[in-house]
């Protein structure tokens, strides 16, 4: 049978330096290519318009709400979400074609191996080597209403994991990797604060240590050499930023700040 049709979407903002590399393998392969831009000033919109007729300019409500907006534009049952820092390989496209052509396909959630590059080489271990659920059946699916780390909610998940990798070029340089984890940490703290979660600065310090050990030891990050050590430290900093930011958002700290 022919391959089931795919709607693919990207949410972008100021990604002109790498957006074309992401869009080029998708254009002409997926059956619908959607780009939601949230205020780019670097020519990202013009690049997107060269590859897709479905380019929309929006505000920025957060990752979860923005992905749900994009999901609403998807015409086909199967949906793929790709980020501007991710690149499809020909091998992965061929494997997806094969899977989505099976007449007896029962899976509704397809995970893709993730090859995340840190300064020129892929991380083979740790958090950033975990396969990602990027392709799914739209029926009943939606993203959690979160500022960041917006997981997909599905009524009943039947998962398969493919073998060919999705290439992930998340960070441009050291400043970018540090700033991105700081920004995501603060956004994560905002989500927790909305749910009335609290933390102490002691807990923030404790989490920085445990997250380092989990990434570097338990998830074998040390096998990635110096890059593995660097990523473990960065994730330790991310944990500290998230819970330290949450601490500053509690009522007690807010009241103390208001007294000065």
N, C-alpha and C positions, 0 to 999 in steps of 0.2 A: 504494500500500500504506500501511497505518497507520504512524505513526512508531514506530520501535523504542523499547522501554521503557528508561527511564533510572533508575538508582539514583544519588542524589546524597548526598554526605556533607560535613559540616563538623566540624573539630576546634576546640574553643573553650575559653577560660578567661577569665572576667571580661570579657565583651564586651557587657554589658547595654546600653550606650549606643548600640550600632550593630548588634546582632545581629538585631533585628526588621526593619530595612531590608534585610538580606541574605536573611532567611528568607521574607519576604512574597512576593517574586516567584517563589520556588521552590515554595512550598506550592500544591498543586493542579495544578502544571504537570509536575514530575517525578513518576515513578511510585512512588518510594520516597525518603523524605527522612530521613537519619540524622544525628544530632548526638551526638558524643562530647565530653563535658565532663570536664575534668581538675581539678576542685576549685574551681569558681567560688563566690564568696561574695557576688555582687552581684545575684543574681536571674536570671542567664543561663539556668539550668536551667528555671525557671518560664516564661520567655519561649519557650524552645525547645519546651516541652511544649504550648504553645498552637498550634504549627504542625506538630508531628510526634509520632507515636506511638512512633517509634524513637529515644528519647533514653536515652543510657547515661552513667553516671558512672564514671570510671576514674582510675587514677593517671597520672603523666606519665613515659613512658619515652623521650621524644625525638620529634621530628617524624616521622622515618622509621618507627619502630615503631608510632607512634600511627596514622599513615595506613594502615599494613598491617592494624592492628586494624579500622579502619573498613572497609577493603576487604573483609574477611572477612564483614561484615554485609550486603554488597551482594547482592541477589537477582538482579539483571538483568545482562545481558551488557555493556551500555553503562554506564559509570560516569563521573560528573562529580564533581570535587573543587573546592569553593568555600570560600573563607575568609570569616570574619565581617566583614572589611573590604571585601568585594567585593559588587557589586550587579549583577544581571542586568537588562538593558534588554529591553523588549518586542520591539525589532528583533532583538536577538540570539536571543531565544527563538524567534521566527518563523523565523530563518535556520537554527537548529539543527533545528527541526521539519521544514523542507524537506529538509535534508541527510540526516537520519536516516529519511526516508520514501522515499529513492531505492532502487529494487529492486536496482540494480547497484552499490551502494556498496562500494568496495574499500578505502577508508581505514580504519585502526584507531586513528588518533591525530589529534585535531582541536585545532588551536591557535586561541585566541581573542585578538583584538586587545586590548591592555591600555591603558586610559586611567588612568594613575596621577596622582592629584591631590596637589599639594604646596601647602598654604596657599591653597586656593581655586581653583587653576588646574591643568589637566593638563600634565604633562611630555610634550612631543611628541618629544623626542630622548633618546638615552642608554639606559642599562640598563633603566630602568623603563618604556620604551615598547615593549619586545620582546614579541611575542605569546606567550601562555602555553598550554602543553598541558594543558588542563583537562578534556578529554572523551576517553575512550579505551575500547577494547574490553578487557574484563577478562581474557580468556584469556591465561594466561602472564605477566600483568603483576604487578609488585610494586615497591614503593618501596625505594630503597637504605636500609640500616640506618644512618642518620646522625642526629646530633642536630639538624642544620639543613641546608638546601639539599639536601633529599632527592629527588633526581631519580628519575624513573620508569624502570624497566627493562622492556623489552618484547622478545619473541623476534625480531620483524621489524616495524619501524615503517614504516607507509605514512601519510604526513602530508598533511593539507590545512589551510589557514588561512582562516578566515572573514573577513568584512568588518565586521560589526557589533561594537561594542566591549563589553568587560566593564569596568565602572567600579570603580576601585580607590582606596579611601580609607584608605591605610595608616597615616597618622600624624595623631594628634590635635592635636599642637602641637610646638614645637621640642624641648622636653624629651623627648617621646615618641620623636621621630625619632632623637635622639642616643642615648638609652638603648637603643632597639631595636637599633641598629647595633652598639653596644658589646656587648650581650648576644649577638647573633648572631656577632660576631667571636670572642668567647671560646668559644662553642659550636663554631665552626668550628676553632678551635685545638685543642680537646679531641679532635675527630675526627682531626685530623692527628697529634696526639701518640699516639693509639692505634695509628696506622699507622707509628709510629717516625719521623715526619718531624721535622726540626729547623729552626730559623731563628736568625739573629743579629739583634741590634737594628739593625745597619746594613742588613740586608736588609729589615727592617720599614720603615725610613725610605725605602729605595729603592722598595719597593712602593707606599708612600703617594704618591710622586711619579708613578710610572708609571700608577697607577690614576687619579689626577687627570687626567693628560694624555689617557688613553684615553677617559674619560667626557666631559671638557670639549672636547677637540679632535677626536679621531678619531671619536667617536660624536656629535659636533655638539651637545653640551650647551650650548655658548655661545649657540646659537640660542634657547634658552629663557630668555634674559635673566638677571635676578638669581636666579631660581629654579634655573636651570641651573648657575650658579656655586655656589650653596649646595649643590646635590646633588652636584656634583663634589667639593667640599670634604668633605662628609659621607662619600662613598664612599672618599675618600683616608684619612680618619680610620678608617673601617671596616677598610681594608687594614692600616693601622698597628696597630690594636688586635689584629687576628687574629694577625699574625706576632710582635708584641711579646709577646702572651700565650703564644704557642707557645714563644718564647725562654725565658720564665719557667718553662715546664713541662719543660725539658730536664734531663737528669741533672746536668749541671755546675752549673746554677743551683740545683737542689734541694740538691746537696751543699754548696754555698756557704752556702745559707740554714741548713742543719743545723749549720753550724760556729759559728753565733752564738747 
